[in-house]
Amino acid sequence: MKRYDLRHLKENFEPRMKELLGTHKAGEVAIFLFEIGDFSPIQKSADVVKECGYELMNSLKFNEVDWTIVCKK
């Protein structure tokens, strides 16, 4: 299991998330933390997970501005 903090990228987290998802082996779990802003990044993150062939296991509001997703290859 690996955890990635993408909050510093603000709404531009998608390219880095795709890059990181490409480095995982089958069965590995990845946890991503990012800022939600207007909530559109939540759907974007789910789309990226599906596009990269991962299963979205969990999606949670972490605090007032952050969101956490857990996915598995």
Backbone hydrogen bonds in HBPLUS format (Angstrom, degrees):
<---DONOR---> <-ACCEPTOR-->    atom                        ^
c    i                          cat <-CA-CA->   ^        H-A-AA   ^      H-
h    n   atom  resd res      DA  || num        DHA   H-A  angle D-A-AA Bond
n    s   type  num  typ     dist DA aas  dist angle  dist       angle   num
A0002-LYS N   A0029-VAL O   3.05 MM  27  6.55 151.5  2.13 148.7 155.9     1
A0031-ILE N   A0002-LYS O   2.78 MM  29  6.13 155.6  1.84 159.7 165.0     2
A0004-TYR N   A0031-ILE O   2.71 MM  27  6.09 157.0  1.76 162.3 170.2     3
A0033-LEU N   A0004-TYR O   2.90 MM  29  6.25 149.9  1.99 164.6 170.5     4
A0006-LEU N   A0033-LEU O   2.71 MM  27  5.68 157.5  1.75 160.8 167.7     5
A0009-LEU N   A0006-LEU O   3.06 MM   3  5.59 156.5  2.11 115.1 122.3     6
A0010-LYS N   A0007-ARG O   3.11 MM   3  5.48 166.6  2.13 115.3 119.4     7
A0012-ASN N   A0009-LEU O   3.00 MM   3  5.34 154.9  2.06 137.5 136.4     8
A0017-MET N   A0013-PHE O   2.94 MM   4  6.07 155.7  2.00 158.4 166.3     9
A0018-LYS N   A0014-GLU O   3.00 MM   4  6.23 160.4  2.04 157.5 161.6    10
A0019-GLU N   A0015-PRO O   3.05 MM   4  6.28 159.3  2.10 144.9 150.6    11
A0020-LEU N   A0016-ARG O   2.94 MM   4  6.19 160.2  1.98 150.2 154.9    12
A0021-LEU N   A0017-MET O   2.92 MM   4  6.11 157.9  1.97 150.3 156.5    13
A0022-GLY N   A0018-LYS O   3.11 MM   4  6.30 140.1  2.27 143.4 153.1    14
A0023-THR N   A0020-LEU O   3.09 MM   3  5.47 163.9  2.12 112.0 117.0    15
A0024-HIS N   A0021-LEU O   3.47 MM   3  5.80 173.8  2.48 112.4 114.2    16
A0028-GLU N   A0025-LYS O   3.15 MM   3  5.76 164.3  2.18 137.5 139.5    17
A0073-LYS N   A0028-GLU O   3.12 MM  45  5.80 158.4  2.17 158.6 163.9    18
A0030-ALA N   A0071-CYS O   2.83 MM  41  5.42 163.2  1.86 157.4 162.8    19
A0071-CYS N   A0030-ALA O   2.94 MM  41  5.42 163.1  1.96 157.2 162.9    20
A0032-PHE N   A0069-ILE O   2.92 MM  37  5.36 160.9  1.95 153.7 160.1    21
A0069-ILE N   A0032-PHE O   2.95 MM  37  5.36 154.9  2.01 148.1 156.3    22
A0034-PHE N   A0067-TRP O   2.96 MM  33  5.45 160.5  2.00 154.5 160.9    23
A0067-TRP N   A0034-PHE O   2.74 MM  33  5.45 157.1  1.79 164.7 172.8    24
A0036-ILE N   A0065-VAL O   2.92 MM  29  5.81 159.4  1.96 148.3 153.4    25
A0039-PHE N   A0036-ILE O   2.99 MM   3  5.03 149.7  2.08 119.9 129.4    26
A0042-ILE N   A0039-PHE O   3.20 MM   3  5.62 150.2  2.30 109.7 117.7    27
A0044-LYS N   A0040-SER O   3.23 MM   4  6.50 164.5  2.25 151.3 156.0    28
A0045-SER N   A0041-PRO O   2.84 MM   4  5.93 158.6  1.88 145.1 149.8    29
A0046-ALA N   A0042-ILE O   3.15 MM   4  6.42 157.4  2.20 144.4 150.2    30
A0047-ASP N   A0043-GLN O   2.93 MM   4  6.16 154.7  2.00 150.1 157.2    31
A0048-VAL N   A0044-LYS O   2.94 MM   4  6.21 155.3  2.00 151.1 157.6    32
A0049-VAL N   A0045-SER O   3.00 MM   4  6.21 161.8  2.03 150.3 154.8    33
A0050-LYS N   A0046-ALA O   3.10 MM   4  6.31 164.2  2.13 147.2 150.9    34
A0051-GLU N   A0047-ASP O   2.86 MM   4  5.99 163.9  1.89 150.0 155.3    35
A0052-CYS N   A0048-VAL O   2.96 MM   4  6.08 146.7  2.07 148.3 155.8    36
A0054-TYR N   A0049-VAL O   2.97 MM   5  5.23 162.5  2.00 161.4 156.0    37
A0053-GLY N   A0050-LYS O   3.04 MM   3  5.21 161.5  2.07 109.4 114.3    38
A0055-GLU N   A0072-LYS O   2.77 MM  17  5.21 165.8  1.79 152.8 156.8    39
A0072-LYS N   A0055-GLU O   2.90 MM  17  5.21 152.4  1.98 141.8 150.7    40
A0057-MET N   A0070-VAL O   2.74 MM  13  5.40 148.2  1.84 144.9 154.1    41
A0058-ASN N   A0070-VAL O   3.18 MM  12  4.97 150.4  2.27 139.0 137.3    42
A0070-VAL N   A0058-ASN O   2.87 MM  12  4.97 159.5  1.91 140.6 141.9    43
A0060-LEU N   A0068-THR O   2.78 MM   8  5.20 169.1  1.79 162.1 165.6    44
A0068-THR N   A0060-LEU O   2.79 MM   8  5.20 168.2  1.80 160.1 164.1    45
A0062-PHE N   A0066-ASP O   2.87 MM   4  5.26 149.5  1.97 128.3 135.6    46
